[in-house]
Amino acid sequence: MDLARTFGGKKFMWDGRVYEDRREAEEVGQKYRGDGFEVELVEEEGQSFLFSRRVVTEVVVEGEPI
């Protein structure tokens, strides 16, 4: 399985899990969406795989500038 795939010109990363049950994959995908991720579900050879991505919208920098 590829660690990353491109969907619609955007790079998504595999979550590292193989889902035997599509319903379980969809439930996990909904949790990812709730956390602000974009999700793509891929089915191959009777197994489901989730790929997700999230755009960083805020960077918090701590400490003093050098």
MOPAC internal coordinates of N, CA, C and O (Angstrom, degrees):
PM7 1SCF
backbone

  N    0.0000 0     0.00 0     0.00 0    0    0    0
  C    1.4548 1     0.00 0     0.00 0    1    0    0
  C    1.5288 1   108.67 1     0.00 0    2    1    0
  O    1.2310 1   121.29 1   -45.20 1    3    2    1
  N    1.3282 1   115.13 1   134.80 1    3    2    1
  C    1.4643 1   120.81 1   176.41 1    5    3    2
  C    1.5274 1   109.50 1   -68.64 1    6    5    3
  O    1.2310 1   120.26 1   -40.36 1    7    6    5
  N    1.3239 1   117.12 1   139.64 1    7    6    5
  C    1.4620 1   120.76 1   176.58 1    9    7    6
  C    1.5173 1   111.75 1   -73.22 1   10    9    7
  O    1.2310 1   120.77 1   153.69 1   11   10    9
  N    1.3276 1   116.14 1   -26.31 1   11   10    9
  C    1.4688 1   120.88 1   179.88 1   13   11   10
  C    1.5208 1   109.37 1  -138.61 1   14   13   11
  O    1.2310 1   121.28 1   -33.16 1   15   14   13
  N    1.3223 1   115.15 1   146.84 1   15   14   13
  C    1.4682 1   122.09 1   174.89 1   17   15   14
  C    1.5157 1   108.26 1  -141.09 1   18   17   15
  O    1.2310 1   121.44 1   -21.17 1   19   18   17
  N    1.3234 1   114.84 1   158.83 1   19   18   17
  C    1.4527 1   120.90 1   179.40 1   21   19   18
  C    1.5214 1   109.09 1  -108.76 1   22   21   19
  O    1.2310 1   120.93 1   -50.31 1   23   22   21
  N    1.3318 1   115.82 1   129.69 1   23   22   21
  C    1.4559 1   123.17 1   176.39 1   25   23   22
  C    1.5268 1   107.17 1  -128.21 1   26   25   23
  O    1.2310 1   120.22 1   -56.06 1   27   26   25
  N    1.3125 1   117.19 1   123.94 1   27   26   25
  C    1.4570 1   120.60 1   178.97 1   29   27   26
  C    1.5220 1   113.34 1    58.19 1   30   29   27
  O    1.2310 1   120.44 1  -147.09 1   31   30   29
  N    1.3378 1   116.76 1    32.91 1   31   30   29
  C    1.4556 1   120.74 1   179.22 1   33   31   30
  C    1.5165 1   114.14 1    78.82 1   34   33   31
  O    1.2310 1   119.89 1  -172.55 1   35   34   33
  N    1.3358 1   117.81 1     7.45 1   35   34   33
  C    1.4667 1   121.95 1  -179.44 1   37   35   34
  C    1.5265 1   109.20 1  -116.69 1   38   37   35
  O    1.2310 1   120.54 1   -39.28 1   39   38   37
  N    1.3208 1   116.57 1   140.72 1   39   38   37
  C    1.4624 1   122.31 1  -179.60 1   41   39   38
  C    1.5274 1   110.45 1   -85.53 1   42   41   39
  O    1.2310 1   120.83 1   -52.01 1   43   42   41
  N    1.3323 1   116.02 1   127.99 1   43   42   41
  C    1.4529 1   123.31 1   177.78 1   45   43   42
  C    1.5287 1   108.59 1  -119.63 1   46   45   43
  O    1.2310 1   120.53 1   -32.98 1   47   46   45
  N    1.3207 1   116.59 1   147.02 1   47   46   45
  C    1.4661 1   122.09 1   179.06 1   49   47   46
  C    1.5258 1   110.05 1  -107.64 1   50   49   47
  O    1.2310 1   120.69 1   -39.94 1   51   50   49
  N    1.3414 1   116.28 1   140.06 1   51   50   49
  C    1.4579 1   122.50 1   177.58 1   53   51   50
  C    1.5247 1   109.09 1   -71.18 1   54   53   51
  O    1.2310 1   119.73 1   -40.73 1   55   54   53
  N    1.3250 1   118.12 1   139.27 1   55   54   53
  C    1.4637 1   120.96 1  -179.33 1   57   55   54
  C    1.5245 1   112.80 1   -79.07 1   58   57   55
  O    1.2310 1   119.77 1   177.24 1   59   58   57
  N    1.3290 1   118.05 1    -2.76 1   59   58   57
  C    1.4604 1   121.48 1   174.01 1   61   59   58
  C    1.5130 1   115.10 1    87.31 1   62   61   59
  O    1.2310 1   120.00 1  -178.47 1   63   62   61
  N    1.3162 1   117.61 1     1.53 1   63   62   61
  C    1.4634 1   120.88 1  -178.19 1   65   63   62
  C    1.5260 1   110.57 1  -111.52 1   66   65   63
  O    1.2310 1   121.21 1   -34.48 1   67   66   65
  N    1.3341 1   115.29 1   145.52 1   67   66   65
  C    1.4543 1   121.93 1   173.47 1   69   67   66
  C    1.5222 1   106.74 1  -105.70 1   70   69   67
  O    1.2310 1   120.37 1   -58.48 1   71   70   69
  N    1.3222 1   116.90 1   121.52 1   71   70   69
  C    1.4611 1   122.35 1  -177.98 1   73   71   70
  C    1.5304 1   108.26 1  -102.70 1   74   73   71
  O    1.2310 1   120.64 1   -61.67 1   75   74   73
  N    1.3267 1   116.38 1   118.33 1   75   74   73
  C    1.4569 1   121.21 1   176.91 1   77   75   74
  C    1.5265 1   110.27 1   -76.40 1   78   77   75
  O    1.2310 1   120.83 1   155.33 1   79   78   77
  N    1.3290 1   116.02 1   -24.67 1   79   78   77
  C    1.4643 1   122.86 1  -176.38 1   81   79   78
  C    1.5301 1   109.08 1  -113.10 1   82   81   79
  O    1.2310 1   120.26 1   -61.17 1   83   82   81
  N    1.3247 1   117.11 1   118.83 1   83   82   81
  C    1.4697 1   121.35 1  -179.86 1   85   83   82
  C    1.5321 1   111.48 1   -58.86 1   86   85   83
  O    1.2310 1   120.42 1   142.13 1   87   86   85
  N    1.3247 1   116.80 1   -37.87 1   87   86   85
  C    1.4649 1   120.29 1  -179.07 1   89   87   86
  C    1.5320 1   111.05 1   -60.20 1   90   89   87
  O    1.2310 1   120.33 1   137.53 1   91   90   89
  N    1.3312 1   116.97 1   -42.47 1   91   90   89
  C    1.4633 1   120.28 1   177.86 1   93   91   90
  C    1.5271 1   110.34 1   -61.95 1   94   93   91
  O    1.2310 1   120.54 1   136.75 1   95   94   93
  N    1.3347 1   116.58 1   -43.25 1   95   94   93
  C    1.4657 1   120.53 1   178.93 1   97   95   94
  C    1.5270 1   110.52 1   -60.98 1   98   97   95
  O    1.2310 1   120.24 1   138.59 1   99   98   97
  N    1.3355 1   117.15 1   -41.41 1   99   98   97
  C    1.4649 1   120.49 1   178.99 1  101   99   98
  C    1.5195 1   111.25 1   -64.65 1  102  101   99
  O    1.2310 1   119.89 1   140.97 1  103  102  101
  N    1.3408 1   117.81 1   -39.03 1  103  102  101
  C    1.4670 1   121.05 1   178.77 1  105  103  102
  C    1.5232 1   111.06 1   -64.90 1  106  105  103
  O    1.2310 1   120.64 1   136.16 1  107  106  105
  N    1.3315 1   116.39 1   -43.84 1  107  106  105
  C    1.4713 1   120.05 1   178.33 1  109  107  106
  C    1.5266 1   109.49 1   -64.70 1  110  109  107
  O    1.2310 1   120.49 1   140.36 1  111  110  109
  N    1.3373 1   116.68 1   -39.64 1  111  110  109
  C    1.4641 1   120.66 1   177.57 1  113  111  110
  C    1.5152 1   112.04 1   -60.05 1  114  113  111
  O    1.2310 1   120.32 1   140.92 1  115  114  113
  N    1.3260 1   117.00 1   -39.08 1  115  114  113
  C    1.4726 1   120.74 1   177.47 1  117  115  114
  C    1.5258 1   110.78 1   -63.59 1  118  117  115
  O    1.2310 1   120.17 1   141.34 1  119  118  117
  N    1.3284 1   117.29 1   -38.66 1  119  118  117
  C    1.4768 1   120.49 1   177.22 1  121  119  118
  C    1.5260 1   110.31 1   -63.32 1  122  121  119
  O    1.2310 1   120.89 1   136.79 1  123  122  121
  N    1.3460 1   115.90 1   -43.21 1  123  122  121
  C    1.4621 1   119.39 1   177.09 1  125  123  122
  C    1.5320 1   110.72 1   -60.32 1  126  125  123
  O    1.2310 1   120.49 1   135.93 1  127  126  125
  N    1.3276 1   116.67 1   -44.07 1  127  126  125
  C    1.4719 1   120.18 1   178.82 1  129  127  126
  C    1.5224 1   110.72 1   -60.15 1  130  129  127
  O    1.2310 1   120.44 1   139.89 1  131  130  129
  N    1.3308 1   116.77 1   -40.11 1  131  130  129
  C    1.4580 1   121.25 1   177.92 1  133  131  130
  C    1.5185 1   112.76 1   -62.34 1  134  133  131
  O    1.2310 1   120.84 1   154.37 1  135  134  133
  N    1.3402 1   116.01 1   -25.63 1  135  134  133
  C    1.4618 1   121.13 1   177.85 1  137  135  134
  C    1.5263 1   112.47 1   -91.41 1  138  137  135
  O    1.2310 1   120.44 1  -171.82 1  139  138  137
  N    1.3427 1   116.76 1     8.18 1  139  138  137
  C    1.4548 1   120.64 1   174.91 1  141  139  138
  C    1.5262 1   115.57 1    93.17 1  142  141  139
  O    1.2310 1   119.71 1  -165.89 1  143  142  141
  N    1.3283 1   118.16 1    14.11 1  143  142  141
  C    1.4547 1   121.63 1   179.49 1  145  143  142
  C    1.5229 1   111.21 1   -93.49 1  146  145  143
  O    1.2310 1   120.84 1   -28.36 1  147  146  145
  N    1.3259 1   115.99 1   151.64 1  147  146  145
  C    1.4543 1   122.04 1   165.99 1  149  147  146
  C    1.5284 1   105.18 1   -90.16 1  150  149  147
  O    1.2310 1   119.87 1   -37.79 1  151  150  149
  N    1.3359 1   117.86 1   142.21 1  151  150  149
  C    1.4610 1   120.98 1  -173.81 1  153  151  150
  C    1.5278 1   110.79 1  -132.63 1  154  153  151
  O    1.2310 1   121.12 1   -40.29 1  155  154  153
  N    1.3269 1   115.46 1   139.71 1  155  154  153
  C    1.4574 1   122.69 1   172.45 1  157  155  154
  C    1.5225 1   108.05 1  -124.52 1  158  157  155
  O    1.2310 1   120.22 1   -48.27 1  159  158  157
  N    1.3198 1   117.18 1   131.73 1  159  158  157
  C    1.4588 1   123.33 1   178.08 1  161  159  158
  C    1.5286 1   108.45 1  -104.19 1  162  161  159
  O    1.2310 1   120.77 1   -52.18 1  163  162  161
  N    1.3237 1   116.14 1   127.82 1  163  162  161
  C    1.4586 1   122.10 1  -179.75 1  165  163  162
  C    1.5180 1   108.23 1  -119.55 1  166  165  163
  O    1.2310 1   120.52 1   -46.83 1  167  166  165
  N    1.3386 1   116.61 1   133.17 1  167  166  165
  C    1.4570 1   121.22 1   176.08 1  169  167  166
  C    1.5250 1   108.85 1  -114.88 1  170  169  167
  O    1.2310 1   121.16 1   -52.52 1  171  170  169
  N    1.3314 1   115.38 1   127.48 1  171  170  169
  C    1.4583 1   121.51 1   178.07 1  173  171  170
  C    1.5190 1   108.81 1  -142.57 1  174  173  171
  O    1.2310 1   120.35 1   -51.14 1  175  174  173
  N    1.3240 1   116.94 1   128.86 1  175  174  173
  C    1.4564 1   123.26 1   175.29 1  177  175  174
  C    1.5298 1   112.56 1    51.61 1  178  177  175
  O    1.2310 1   120.42 1  -136.36 1  179  178  177
  N    1.3205 1   116.80 1    43.64 1  179  178  177
  C    1.4554 1   121.49 1   176.34 1  181  179  178
  C    1.5149 1   115.45 1    77.27 1  182  181  179
  O    1.2310 1   120.24 1  -172.45 1  183  182  181
  N    1.3067 1   117.15 1     7.55 1  183  182  181
  C    1.4646 1   121.54 1   178.39 1  185  183  182
  C    1.5197 1   109.27 1  -120.26 1  186  185  183
  O    1.2310 1   120.89 1   -25.87 1  187  186  185
  N    1.3336 1   115.90 1   154.13 1  187  186  185
  C    1.4635 1   121.72 1   179.46 1  189  187  186
  C    1.5191 1   109.59 1  -114.80 1  190  189  187
  O    1.2310 1   121.36 1   -35.39 1  191  190  189
  N    1.3217 1   115.01 1   144.61 1  191  190  189
  C    1.4574 1   121.95 1  -179.79 1  193  191  190
  C    1.5257 1   108.59 1  -134.17 1  194  193  191
  O    1.2310 1   120.59 1   -39.88 1  195  194  193
  N    1.3261 1   116.48 1   140.12 1  195  194  193
  C    1.4595 1   121.04 1   178.16 1  197  195  194
  C    1.5211 1   110.38 1  -107.53 1  198  197  195
  O    1.2310 1   121.73 1   -45.64 1  199  198  197
  N    1.3167 1   114.30 1   134.36 1  199  198  197
  C    1.4599 1   121.72 1   173.51 1  201  199  198
  C    1.5202 1   106.83 1  -120.81 1  202  201  199
  O    1.2310 1   120.53 1   -43.81 1  203  202  201
  N    1.3245 1   116.58 1   136.19 1  203  202  201
  C    1.4664 1   119.26 1  -176.53 1  205  203  202
  C    1.5196 1   110.46 1  -137.53 1  206  205  203
  O    1.2310 1   121.95 1   -17.94 1  207  206  205
  N    1.3254 1   113.87 1   162.06 1  207  206  205
  C    1.4589 1   120.99 1   175.77 1  209  207  206
  C    1.5125 1   108.68 1  -153.45 1  210  209  207
  O    1.2310 1   121.04 1   -27.31 1  211  210  209
  N    1.3061 1   115.62 1   152.69 1  211  210  209
  C    1.4655 1   120.60 1   175.08 1  213  211  210
  C    1.5177 1   107.14 1  -145.77 1  214  213  211
  O    1.2310 1   120.93 1   -47.95 1  215  214  213
  N    1.3058 1   115.82 1   132.05 1  215  214  213
  C    1.4588 1   121.42 1   179.52 1  217  215  214
  C    1.5229 1   108.46 1   -84.91 1  218  217  215
  O    1.2310 1   120.99 1   -48.57 1  219  218  217
  N    1.3189 1   115.71 1   131.43 1  219  218  217
  C    1.4614 1   121.14 1   177.09 1  221  219  218
  C    1.5196 1   107.85 1   -72.29 1  222  221  219
  O    1.2310 1   120.62 1   -56.75 1  223  222  221
  N    1.3386 1   116.41 1   123.25 1  223  222  221
  C    1.4594 1   119.93 1  -178.53 1  225  223  222
  C    1.5245 1   112.41 1  -108.35 1  226  225  223
  O    1.2310 1   120.72 1   165.64 1  227  226  225
  N    1.3425 1   116.24 1   -14.36 1  227  226  225
  C    1.4584 1   119.52 1  -178.92 1  229  227  226
  C    1.5189 1   109.00 1  -148.08 1  230  229  227
  O    1.2310 1   120.80 1   -45.50 1  231  230  229
  N    1.3252 1   116.07 1   134.50 1  231  230  229
  C    1.4527 1   121.53 1   176.96 1  233  231  230
  C    1.5260 1   107.63 1  -117.29 1  234  233  231
  O    1.2310 1   120.93 1   -56.88 1  235  234  233
  N    1.3294 1   115.83 1   123.12 1  235  234  233
  C    1.4500 1   120.64 1   178.89 1  237  235  234
  C    1.5167 1   108.59 1  -101.24 1  238  237  235
  O    1.2310 1   120.91 1   -56.57 1  239  238  237
  N    1.3235 1   115.86 1   123.43 1  239  238  237
  C    1.4603 1   121.48 1  -179.32 1  241  239  238
  C    1.5133 1   108.06 1  -110.22 1  242  241  239
  O    1.2310 1   121.41 1   -51.22 1  243  242  241
  N    1.3383 1   114.92 1   128.78 1  243  242  241
  C    1.4568 1   119.85 1   179.54 1  245  243  242
  C    1.5249 1   109.12 1  -111.59 1  246  245  243
  O    1.2310 1   120.74 1   -24.40 1  247  246  245
  N    1.3256 1   116.18 1   155.60 1  247  246  245
  C    1.4513 1   120.94 1   177.42 1  249  247  246
  C    1.5140 1   112.79 1    95.78 1  250  249  247
  O    1.2310 1   121.74 1    -3.25 1  251  250  249
  N    1.2962 1   114.27 1   176.75 1  251  250  249
  C    1.4656 1   121.91 1  -178.85 1  253  251  250
  C    1.5212 1   110.24 1   -90.00 1  254  253  251
  O    1.2310 1   120.06 1   -36.05 1  255  254  253
  N    1.3337 1   117.49 1   143.95 1  255  254  253
  C    1.4636 1   119.25 1   174.90 1  257  255  254
  C    1.5189 1   110.15 1   -66.64 1  258  257  255
  O    1.2310 1   121.29 1   -30.72 1  259  258  257
  N    1.3180 1   115.13 1   149.28 1  259  258  257
  C    1.4775 1   119.86 1  -178.37 1  261  259  258
  C    1.5098 1   110.28 1   -87.67 1  262  261  259
  O    1.2310 1   120.10 1   180.00 1  263  262  261

